Amino acid sequence: MGLRLEVCVDTAEGLAQAVAGGADRIELCAALAVGGLTPSAGLMAQAAGCGVPVVAMIRPRAGDFVWSEAEVAMMETEIAAVRAAGLHGVVLGASLPDGRLDVPVLRRLVAASDGLELVLHRCIDLAPDMGEALEEAVGLGFQRILTSGGETTAEAGAGRIGALVRQAAGRITVMPGSGVNPGNAAMLKGLGIGEIHASCSASRPVSGRVVEMGFAPPVQRQTDADAVRALRRALE
């Protein structure tokens, strides 16, 4: 049996490509180049009718996950927008300055997300004790954790991901993400996971005035249907 494949996208074209390639679920974001931010209301509306479950990133800015009171209030408003759009769930995270999960802030965001699927994002990879963070996520009611095992890629963090899967013991889904591709899919599948997360993207050069004027980087990455299909085949 193949694994469930979640594909992260940040544009309408990426959304269409992920669905065409056979993604089982979409993580909807803006600005994947900085790890994903909250998507626009327009992109949420577009995704609501895509035919597969969609969870939306709730992250108001790039950088760390230590949120001010104003930012937490923004996130509550963004969660309400996800609910209004009819999406399935939200992808959340909040950290203390030392990297531990900010449980009081997460409890507040979880309350605002009542009725929506809950995913803890890779803020867990900054936690000094990932096992402790997993237990806190279970206690808060999260259904899924996205993690690279505390390393820059899931392949590098495979040992810790495997340990988290064993610790979770079916109480919460541990989903590897970051640098997932057909070349390492079989190794990650061997960790006993049931789901996996990837961008399935390809690099596209950008040139002309949009680059010169600072409106785009010279190279952008875009989800590609063929890359989604290739990863699906590697997982089956």
C-alpha atoms as one frame of an Amber mdcrd trajectory, in Angstrom:
protein
   0.000   0.000   0.000   1.278   3.453  -0.915   1.739   6.274   1.555  -0.529
   9.306   1.726   1.195  12.166  -0.103   0.752  15.784   1.007   2.071  18.432
  -1.381   2.744  22.014  -0.313   1.887  24.750  -2.808   1.894  28.541  -2.804
   0.301  29.502  -6.131  -2.840  28.712  -8.112  -0.697  27.004 -10.759   1.084
  24.920  -8.109  -2.293  23.889  -6.698  -3.480  22.725 -10.123  -0.230  20.853
 -10.752  -0.355  19.078  -7.380  -3.929  17.918  -7.926  -3.196  16.812 -11.491
  -0.192  14.812 -10.278  -2.238  12.899  -7.724  -1.617  14.590  -4.365  -3.763
  13.130  -1.588  -3.799  16.385   0.364  -2.641  19.982  -0.120  -0.807  22.185
   2.342  -1.702  25.677   1.157   0.801  28.458   1.777   2.216  31.699   0.544
   5.974  32.228   0.176   7.288  28.670   0.336  10.783  30.098  -0.220  10.738
  31.128   3.468   9.023  27.984   4.723   5.450  29.048   4.036   3.223  31.888
   5.236  -0.547  32.241   5.534  -2.113  32.058   2.045  -4.329  34.808   0.676
  -8.114  34.672   0.886  -8.199  34.330  -2.889  -5.933  31.298  -2.921  -7.962
  29.736  -0.088 -11.142  30.186  -2.134  -9.445  28.642  -5.166  -8.250  25.657
  -3.134 -11.614  25.004  -1.507 -12.936  23.533  -4.739  -9.836  21.578  -5.791
 -11.288  18.150  -4.996  -8.790  17.014  -2.320  -8.479  17.954   1.374  -6.621
  21.223   2.027  -4.914  22.452   5.186  -3.676  26.036   5.354  -0.504  27.358
   6.918  -1.095  29.907   9.671   2.094  31.948   9.916   1.912  35.742   9.675
   5.582  36.416   8.929   8.915  34.814   8.122  11.467  34.143  10.837  11.062
  32.419  14.162   7.841  31.205  15.774   7.926  33.426  18.855   4.731  35.418
  18.419   3.731  38.769  19.870   0.214  39.373  21.165  -0.593  41.267  17.966
   0.623  38.344  15.855  -1.415  35.818  17.843  -4.495  37.966  17.241  -3.653
  38.015  13.513  -3.384  34.219  13.520  -6.797  33.888  15.155  -8.257  36.035
  12.370  -6.454  33.939   9.748  -7.845  30.732  11.287 -11.327  32.208  11.011
 -10.651  32.885   7.318  -9.653  29.241   6.801 -12.900  28.105   8.406 -14.925
  30.562   6.306 -13.249  29.278   3.136 -14.330  25.725   3.959 -10.833  24.237
   4.151 -10.150  21.106   6.214  -7.555  22.275   8.664  -4.739  24.523   9.802
  -0.982  24.130  10.201   0.175  25.859  13.391   3.237  26.400  15.503   4.469
  28.592  18.355   7.786  28.541  20.187   9.351  30.002  23.291  12.690  31.803
  22.832  14.565  28.619  23.836  12.793  26.555  21.148  10.335  24.699  23.398
   6.715  24.756  22.297   4.771  27.741  23.604   1.941  25.664  25.042  -0.238
  28.580  26.273  -0.178  30.249  22.833  -0.790  26.937  21.092  -3.698  26.234
  23.433  -5.218  29.567  22.400  -4.725  28.844  18.686  -6.123  25.333  19.069
  -9.225  26.771  20.722  -9.655  29.164  17.798  -9.358  26.170  15.434 -12.161
  24.143  17.014 -13.591  21.734  14.447 -10.615  22.012  12.082  -7.865  19.437
  11.574  -4.736  20.420  13.510  -1.171  20.050  12.251   1.916  21.082  14.216
   4.499  22.390  11.775   8.269  22.260  11.831   8.626  24.542  14.831   9.028
  21.152  16.538  12.390  20.840  14.774  13.672  23.709  16.934  12.637  22.032
  20.194  15.538  20.943  22.426  13.552  17.823  23.398  11.447  16.685  20.470
  10.007  13.780  22.437   8.654  16.180  25.039   7.237  18.373  22.270   5.475
  15.369  20.739   3.774  14.621  24.059   2.671  18.245  24.331   1.258  18.101
  20.802  -0.725  14.985  21.694  -2.051  16.682  24.816  -3.101  19.752  22.845
  -5.115  17.655  20.398  -2.992  17.845  17.253  -3.658  15.087  14.728  -0.372
  15.350  12.850   3.209  16.617  13.180   5.323  17.746  10.225   9.017  17.265
  10.970  12.460  16.837   9.472  13.695  15.209  12.672  15.433  18.357  13.843
  17.735  18.432  10.807  17.654  20.484   7.619  16.208  17.544   5.666  14.071
  14.546   6.543  16.756  12.256   5.164  19.342  13.667   7.592  16.834  13.460
  10.452  15.531   9.989   9.609  16.797   8.389  12.814  14.961  10.844  15.036
  11.837  10.666  12.859  11.812   6.905  13.341  12.116   7.376  17.103   9.196
   9.826  17.094   7.061   7.388  15.093   7.731   4.695  17.694   7.031   7.084
  20.564   3.797   8.278  18.953   2.524   4.683  18.807  -0.452   5.689  16.696
  -1.591   8.522  18.993  -0.510  11.172  16.486   0.745  10.968  12.904   4.419
  11.806  12.377   4.888  13.027   8.795   8.398  13.558   7.366   8.996  16.648
   5.279  11.879  18.717   3.826  13.962  17.448   0.939  11.688  14.465   0.231
  12.185  13.093  -3.278  11.975   9.805  -5.209  15.586   9.036  -4.323  15.029
   8.923  -0.564  11.350   7.945  -0.468  12.000   4.221   0.045  14.303   4.872
   3.008  11.761   7.213   4.629   8.946   4.755   3.968  10.926   2.191   5.961
  10.535   4.313   9.110   6.999   3.014   9.519   5.289   6.228   8.440   1.864
   6.447   6.830   2.146   9.919   5.306   4.827  12.078   3.722   5.143  15.751
   2.764   6.941  17.280  -0.227   6.923  20.284  -2.536   7.496  18.184  -5.695
   8.817  21.331  -7.301  11.064  22.142 -10.227  13.264  25.199 -10.726  12.227
  27.731 -13.326  14.465  30.603 -14.459  13.003  34.094 -14.405  14.454  36.940
 -16.430  13.710  40.416 -17.683  12.372  43.473 -15.960  10.558  41.619 -13.167
  13.937  40.427 -11.875  15.713  43.727 -12.524  13.026  45.633 -10.622  13.175
  43.261  -7.662   9.735  41.714  -8.202  11.071  38.142  -8.477  14.271  36.171
  -7.812  16.207  34.914 -10.868  15.111  31.340 -10.107  11.736  30.269  -8.744
  10.468  26.850  -7.741   7.062  25.633  -8.861   5.147  22.457  -8.030   5.217
  20.165 -11.046   2.673  17.437 -11.812   5.337  15.099 -13.214   7.362  15.455
 -10.005   4.269  14.583  -7.958   3.683  11.490 -10.120   7.334  10.434  -9.787
   7.181  10.632  -5.999   3.887   8.734  -5.944   5.471   5.919  -7.932   8.436
   5.806  -5.546   6.105   5.539  -2.573   3.922   2.747  -3.972
